[in-house]
Amino acid sequence: MNYRTEKDTMGDVQVPADKFWGAQTERSRNNFKIGPESSMPHEIIEAFAYLKKAAAFTNADLGVLSNEKRDMIAKVCDEILEGKLNDQFPLVIWQTGSGTQSNMNVNEVISNKAHVNNGGILGEKSEIHPNDDVNKSQSSNDTFPTAMHIAAYKKVVEHTLPSVEKLRNTLHEKAENFKSIVKIGRTHLMDATPLTLGQEFSGYVAQLDYAMKAIGNTLDHLQEIALGGTAVGTGLNTPKGYDVLVAKYISEFTGLPFETAPNKFEALAAHDAIVETHGALKQLAVSLYKIAQDIRFLASGPRSGIGEIHIPENEPGSSIMPGKVNPTQNEAMTMVCAQVLGNDTTISFAGTQGNFELNVFKPVMAYNFLQSAQLLGDACISFNDHCAIGIEPNEPRIKELVEKSLMLVTALNTHIGYENAAKIAKTAHKNGTTLKEEAVNLGLLTAAQFDEWVKPEDMV
């Protein structure tokens, strides 16, 4: 491999000759060989491109950067957003907790690529300086949290929420289709009074509605950005009006309603917005776990389980048991939910690490948040397309279990009293007989009275 010499304030560094990054990026590559290369989420890099472009336009408007340099910077930012420079961001999340090296990675790539775009050669001194021009009016301390919010907001509103809504709509359709199918309920994993299969599914729909509402309620905080706070939140080295104007440009370029944070000290030192929104993602994960688990149990069998519904058979389930088919989408969904719950623990702890003026767990928070938002969205689409759409009721099995259930005796409480009703149920269970048989045998009511009073369809 061929190398070129790049310089920073600490001296010379050998950098791969064909790469646009510079000395600080290469130092980070060499100093933090932890985990897979390029694990800094690409969504963060894209967010940096948006904010660097916005900063260039803002600095030009406010008279501290020439229009020529603005356009050179903006062109490279557009190249990043178009995916043309994806191989230029090799850093891992396990680096400085402020994300400084990733900020400089972007600065160096923009600087060197702008120089090449303008006819220069890599290794020459660029007319676009990574600090003085690309990073003008900025600090890693306000750019990285801004990138976090841009990436997180975009991922949630463009991927997670639409995916959840798709699954919610499918379950709503199932609830409507199943509304006349009476089945036995279960509490404590034991038989309970009847409800309809549609009512059961309507609970799942409501859970997802509340989860989407909870996520939406956090977005106002997430759309506040730290850019303009620079090192500690005071806005040192920024021209007047920079923070408001740069937020307007970010909104224009992303098409999303970002605004400058009213308190930059909070925006740099705390990441409560990330903690808050991820807490809502955790709520979604909890709901999805319950939904996937219920559907898995309801479909269990085919002969020895509950078997009240059929789910699609997508692939063979066993390498030793012929004909076995497993609820694979449900298992994938519940594993995703477990991952999100773990991510929430990491994010919650990372949120505590805002000592004085700066939180220094930013990269791990960004990584875990984006993973959760991506996985939840992906899992909802997968579960919807390969499981939920194909759910069908097993009506003969549902009818069989309703007729066998001892909890139908609850309908007799108001006619013969709780104790007599309990006596019927216990005797029927002991003798392996039906409620009707024992009610008549015990002389507590007639067969006609039982048929009149115990009607599952009237108990829902």
RALINFEN-V757538 format. One record per backbone hydrogen bond with DSSP energy under -1.0 kcal/mol. NH is the residue of the N-H (numbers start at 1). CO is the residue of the C=O. If there is no record, write none. Layout:
nh->[NH;NH]
co->[CO;CO]
This chain:
nh->[4;6;8;11;13;15;17;19;26;27;28;29;30;31;32;34;38;40;44;45;46;47;48;49;50;51;52;53;54;55;56;57;58;59;60;61;62;63;64;70;71;72;73;74;75;76;77;78;79;80;81;82;83;84;88;95;99;103;104;105;106;107;108;109;110;111;112;113;114;115;116;117;118;119;120;124;133;134;138;142;143;144;146;147;148;149;150;151;152;153;154;155;156;157;158;159;160;161;163;164;165;166;167;168;169;170;171;172;173;174;175;176;177;178;181;183;187;190;192;195;197;198;200;201;202;203;205;206;207;208;209;210;211;212;213;214;215;216;217;218;219;222;223;224;225;229;233;235;238;242;245;246;247;248;249;250;251;252;253;254;255;258;259;261;267;268;269;270;275;276;277;278;279;280;281;282;283;284;285;286;287;288;289;290;291;292;293;294;295;296;297;298;299;300;308;309;310;317;324;328;331;332;333;334;335;336;337;338;339;340;341;342;343;344;345;346;347;348;349;350;351;352;353;355;358;359;360;362;365;366;367;368;369;370;371;372;373;374;375;376;377;378;379;380;381;382;383;384;385;386;387;388;389;390;391;392;394;398;399;400;401;402;403;404;405;409;410;411;412;413;415;416;417;421;422;423;424;425;426;427;428;429;430;431;432;433;438;439;440;441;442;443;444;450;451;452;453;454;458;459]
co->[15;13;11;8;6;4;2;16;22;23;24;25;26;27;28;32;90;91;41;41;42;43;44;45;46;47;48;49;50;51;52;53;54;55;56;57;58;60;59;66;67;68;69;70;71;72;73;74;75;76;77;78;80;79;85;93;96;99;100;101;102;103;104;105;106;107;108;109;110;111;112;113;114;116;115;121;129;129;135;139;139;140;142;143;144;145;146;147;148;149;150;151;152;153;154;155;155;156;159;160;161;162;163;164;165;166;167;168;169;170;171;172;173;174;178;195;190;187;185;183;181;178;196;197;198;199;201;202;203;204;205;206;207;208;209;210;211;212;213;215;216;218;219;221;259;226;229;229;235;239;241;242;243;244;245;246;247;248;249;250;251;256;223;225;263;264;265;266;271;272;273;274;275;276;277;278;279;280;281;282;283;284;285;286;287;288;289;290;291;292;293;294;295;297;298;298;392;324;321;326;327;328;329;330;331;332;333;334;335;336;337;338;339;340;341;342;343;344;345;346;347;349;350;353;355;268;353;97;361;362;363;364;365;366;367;368;369;370;371;372;373;374;375;376;377;378;379;380;381;382;383;383;384;387;388;310;308;394;395;396;397;398;399;400;401;406;407;408;409;410;412;412;413;417;418;419;420;421;422;423;424;425;426;427;428;428;434;435;436;437;438;440;439;446;447;448;449;450;455;456]
